[in-house]
Amino acid sequence: MYFILSRKNIYFIIISLILVIIFTICCRQFILAKKNTNWGLGFSKISGEQPTGNATPEYLKDFNAFFIEPKDEKKLYITFDAGYEAGFMPKILEALKKHNVKATFFVVGTLIKSNPELIKEIASQGHIVGNHTMTHPNMSKMETMEDFKKEIEPVENLYKELTGEDMQKYYRPPQGVYSEKNLQMAKELGYKTIFWSLAYVDWYKDKQPSHEEAFSKIMSRLHPGAIILLHSTSKTNSEILDELLTKFEKEGYTFGTLDELK
């Protein structure tokens, strides 16, 4: 016995499938928007292919947020998270200067307080000083704009008092923990939220990776448009940065700054 579908039934089935797909996409975005999320990446097995994030570039762009430059251009964006000074910054700045790389340093407000001359040196060399909050908390717990500002505005004020210049409005959530509400708050304050598309475990003071481990992790996942996250508190990073930048250049990469991200 054959069941013959009428044209009307076929149209009904097609429309139903489309609605199911739309509903699934909307649910996924709703869940992402409502829950607190740790920034995460998925890498392809294909060398040089851009990774995926747990939010798409298109979704993030609505909030002036970025984790990668989607264009297939061999350009890298070097960023450092700087919570305190461990004695390695001079060597890092020296390597950046040697290669004429302008990086972004996301600083915690306490670092501006404790090392004002270092902050002035970073700025004087043409690097961007970004906002990494005053005390490095879980920002996804900030439910009101008032609470959010308490972690953002003191850093701006310290920087302005120190340099006489307004802090450039680039923000990185501590540990990459965020919510859609956070992204919206940062946007309303005029900030671009900056995640990353390439990082490795470099932040444990007493468990630093070897040079070989660092090169292996970074170079195996290198890709066009990468926003690279390094920690300035890493002894390994200070020791390999000159050679690492040389390796990037030999692979045909150039270096951009975050103000190029649109």
SULMOUR-V337003 format. One record per pair of residues at least 6 apart in sequence whose C-alpha atoms are under 7 Angstrom apart, sorted by sequence separation. I is the first residue (numbers start at 1). J is the second residue. D is the distance in whole Angstrom. If there is no record, write none. Layout:
BEGIN
i;j;d
I;J;D
I;J;D
END
This chain:
BEGIN
i;j;d
60;66;6
96;102;7
123;129;7
142;148;5
160;166;5
202;208;6
44;51;6
112;119;6
160;167;7
186;193;7
202;209;7
43;51;5
159;167;6
42;51;5
43;52;7
57;66;6
41;51;6
42;52;5
183;193;7
41;52;6
42;53;6
156;167;6
41;53;5
40;53;6
41;54;6
40;54;6
39;54;7
135;151;7
134;151;5
200;217;7
133;151;5
134;152;6
133;152;5
176;195;7
134;154;7
171;191;6
134;155;6
169;190;7
170;191;5
171;192;6
172;193;6
107;129;7
133;155;7
169;191;5
170;192;5
171;193;5
172;194;5
82;105;6
104;127;6
105;128;6
106;129;6
107;130;6
108;131;7
169;192;6
170;193;6
171;194;6
172;195;6
79;103;5
80;104;6
81;105;6
82;106;6
83;107;6
102;126;6
103;127;5
104;128;5
105;129;5
106;130;4
107;131;6
108;132;5
109;133;6
110;134;6
131;155;7
170;194;7
78;103;5
79;104;5
80;105;5
81;106;5
82;107;5
83;108;5
102;127;5
103;128;6
104;129;6
105;130;6
106;131;5
107;132;5
108;133;5
109;134;4
110;135;7
211;236;6
78;104;7
79;105;6
80;106;6
81;107;6
82;108;6
104;130;7
106;132;5
108;134;5
109;135;7
210;236;7
84;111;5
108;135;6
209;236;7
83;111;6
108;136;7
198;226;6
203;231;6
208;236;6
197;226;6
198;227;6
199;228;6
202;231;7
205;234;7
211;240;7
197;227;5
198;228;5
199;229;5
203;233;7
196;227;5
197;228;6
198;229;6
199;230;6
203;234;6
196;228;6
202;234;6
196;229;6
139;173;7
138;174;7
137;174;7
140;177;6
129;167;7
130;168;6
136;174;6
139;177;7
140;178;5
129;168;7
130;169;7
131;170;6
132;171;6
138;177;6
139;178;6
140;179;6
130;170;5
131;171;5
132;172;5
145;185;6
130;171;6
131;172;6
132;173;6
132;174;6
140;182;6
120;163;7
109;155;5
112;158;7
116;162;7
106;172;7
36;140;6
63;183;6
63;184;6
64;187;6
63;187;6
65;192;5
66;193;6
67;194;6
64;192;5
65;193;4
66;194;5
67;195;5
68;196;7
64;193;6
65;194;6
66;195;6
67;196;4
68;197;6
67;197;6
39;176;5
38;176;6
39;177;6
38;177;4
37;177;6
38;178;6
36;177;7
37;178;5
36;178;6
37;179;6
36;179;5
89;232;6
35;179;6
88;232;7
34;179;7
88;233;7
33;179;6
34;180;7
51;197;7
92;238;5
95;241;6
33;180;5
86;233;5
88;235;6
91;238;6
95;242;5
76;224;7
85;233;6
75;224;6
76;225;5
77;226;6
78;227;6
79;228;6
80;229;6
81;230;6
82;231;6
84;233;7
92;241;7
74;224;4
75;225;5
76;226;5
77;227;5
78;228;5
79;229;5
80;230;5
81;231;5
82;232;6
88;238;6
73;224;5
74;225;6
76;227;6
77;228;6
78;229;7
79;230;6
80;231;5
81;232;6
82;233;7
72;224;6
73;225;6
80;232;6
72;225;7
71;225;7
101;255;6
103;257;7
70;225;6
102;257;7
41;197;7
69;225;4
68;225;6
69;226;7
68;226;5
68;227;6
67;227;6
47;220;7
48;221;7
50;223;6
47;221;7
48;222;6
49;223;6
50;224;7
48;223;5
76;253;7
74;252;7
75;253;5
76;254;6
77;255;6
74;253;5
75;254;5
76;255;5
77;256;5
74;254;7
75;255;5
76;256;6
77;257;6
75;256;6
77;258;7
69;261;7
END
